[in-house]
Structure formats: C-alpha cells, structure tokens
Amino acid sequence: MSQVSDVAILDAEVPTPPVRGTSLLRRSLRLWRTRIGVALVGVIVLLAIIGPYVAPYGPSTPVGAPNSEPSGKAVLGTDYLGQDVLSRVLYGGGSILVMAVIATALGLIVGTAIGLVAAYSRNALDDILMRGMDVIMALPQILLALVAVAIVGPHAWVIVVAIALTTAPRIARVARGAAQPVVERDFIACSEAMGVPRWRILSGELLPNTLGPLMVEASLRLTYSIALIAGLAFLGLSPNPNGANWGTMINQNEIVLAVQPWGAAAPIIAIALLTMGTGLIGDGIARTAAGIDRARDEE
C-alpha cells in the first residue's frame, strides 16, 4: 500500500511536459478540417507568390474595353479601366498577405510578452498592464486603424503597426489566461528557488506551456488582420490606391457588378478562401489542443 502511494506521489510531482508547437501542428494535421485549411491557404499563398510571374498582362495594362465580359483574351474579363481582372487578382494578393503576416507576428510577440509578464508578476504590475490592454480593446480595431491612417497617412508601416497594436491586447489576455495556472506549478517555484533568471522562466517554462492557445489565437488574429487590411483598401486607404489590391479592386468594380461581376467577385472569392482556410487551421489546432475528435481521426 505504501509503495502504491509513493508512486502516486512521485507521479503527481512530475510536471506535465509542455505541448510543443511543432507537435501540436503535426497532430492537428490528422484532422480533415486542418488539411483543407492548409490546402486553401497554400493555394492562395502560392498564387500570391507566383502570380506576378504567370499573369498574362501587367497589373495596369489596358487589354480591352472597360467592363468587358470574359473572353479568350481576358479570361475573367476587364475592369472599369479595361485592365485584365485575372492579372490584377494575381498581382493583388501579395501586399495583403505580407502586411497581415507581419502585423499578426508583431502583435503576437508584443501581446505574448505582456501577457506572460502580467501573469508571472502577480502584483500591481498585472493590473496596470491588463487595464491598459482593456482600454485599447474597448475601441474597435477599424476605428483605431482609421485614426492612425488619418493622422500619419496610408503608409504600409502605419497600417501594420496600427493592426499589431490593436491585436496585441487580445493576444495578451489569452497569454495571461493560459499562463496563470502554470505560474502556480511547483516547477516554477523550483526554478525561482534555484535562481533561474526571470526571462528564462518566462521563455523556457511559461511560453512552451502556453503555445497551444497562442497558436489558435494567432490563426484567428491573422484572419482578422487580412479582413481589416482588405477593408481599409476597400475604403481607399491602401499604400497604393491605384495599384493591384484585392480590397481596392472590390471598391473600384462594385458599381458594375450587374454588368461585369468578376472585377469584384474574383477578389472577394480570394479573400473568402484565404480567411476560410486560416479559420479552419485555427479550429483544427484548437480541437487538437483540447483533444476533440482525436480518437475519431486517428482510427
């Protein structure tokens, strides 16, 4: 009886190994929803990368009469200026993808750092940091982005920084919530007793144990970043208002939807597939982290 109790005590004292990001991603790929999401995102990203090299025309090259229907010369027809819709779609995805990825990455880094520091401090610093995050979260992302662009101008770096700063508070709350139970674990107290520097505890102990929720939140924030950047472009607030951009294309061609729908429909479909793919990937990671559908998909 004593041997059994000793084994139970030893097992209870062994810390649960952290869920590594690569392991979580590999397991999530067993779910069909994750595979479909990766396929959708992969296709759109591939088109954005190789699009400028395979586009039949330049993004600003007139190829026919304005708002022409699809033909052999222009597969998806022409837009309101007579430019090839297919070529502009192939050129227009790169800027949105790059800006969204950079903005999400910056927001993830800043938000994770704030959330982990707040959870680990367990004092007034926690309240100060999180109340500051609450103030930013109280304002809509689109409103803060519009204010930043109106003050500084529609530069790419302004849009990226504005989205990153409005994304960070949401990630900080997730990081703090995931880290708070870990802070109370015995191995954190042991690390502190051994004199391990705080930055090493944050990066080596807390961060690996919060990767699951953070990866799910990052995929969700990437989806919102794509939609927000496209929305700003739709409002005419893009770094290059006359350049090929999916949001700008929707704005420019919405008035002729009844005549030539592909000028607006093609970029809408591209944005929808991209956001749907990132959403499916996030859902797959979330289900894997929670253990949902694991047994069904492993059969």
Secondary structure by P-SEA (a helix, b strand, c coil): caaaaaaaaaaaacccccccaaaaaaaaaccaaaaaaaaaaaaaaaaaacccccccccccccccccccccccccccccccccccaaaaaaaccaaaaaaaaaaaaaaaaaaaaaaaaaaaaccaaaaaaaaaaaaaaaccaaaaaaaaaaaccccaaaaaaaaaaaaaaaaaaaaaaaaccccccaaaaaaaaacccaaaaaaccccccaaaaaaaaaaaaaaaaaaaaaaaaaaccccccccccaaaaaaaccccccccccccaaaaaaaaaaaaaaaaaaaaaaaaaaccccccccc
